[in-house]
Amino acid sequence: MTRIRFLFWLDTLLFLTLPLLQSPRGTGIVTHEWLGIGFAAVVALHLLVNWRWIVTTLRRLAAGSRRSRVNATLNGTLFVTMTLTVFSGFAISEVVLPLVGRQPSDLRAWRGLHHVLAVLSVIVVGFHLALNWDWIVGAARNALPLQSTPDASVPAALDVDGRRDEEGGE
């Protein structure tokens, strides 16, 4: 499996899990918490797989285009909101935290913070998808064998500066 194909399926898994996490009443708290842990693990894997791309992008940020600076800011915001969402989720965990001998926080503000951060994360994910749509289309073409010849009307996967991305990062 190529790196781009792996990233496409990894990102697809993240994308499909997100709506389930937005509805803890629909999935039940047990499923919500375990999905949240799995989601955090897949996000960590996503960051590890993209680490070289992240470092390269950050190094050339000062000389980069406006789009690359916006993308870096958006990715940084997404990282912070997701990290804080996971952290606040652990603080209020009713299922997983007791399994390790800890009690959830009684502070009601954690629940409100968790909800606000989760909603904010979804909004930032929307912007992340929009800004990286060209990469998504190129990766989907690579990952899904829908046609035998490439369609010239669909843009190839590009990096944040508009250049072809040999690394397959987003």
Protein Blocks (a to p, Z undefined) as FASTA:
>chain_A
ZZklmmmmmmmmmmmmmmmmmmmmlnopklmmmmmmmmmmmmmmmmmmmmmmmmmmmmmm
mmmcfklmmmmmmmmmmmmmmmmmmmmmmmmocklmmmnopacdfblklmmmmmmmmmmm
mmmmmmmmmmmmmmmmmmmmmmmcfbfbdcfkbccdddfkopacfkopZZ
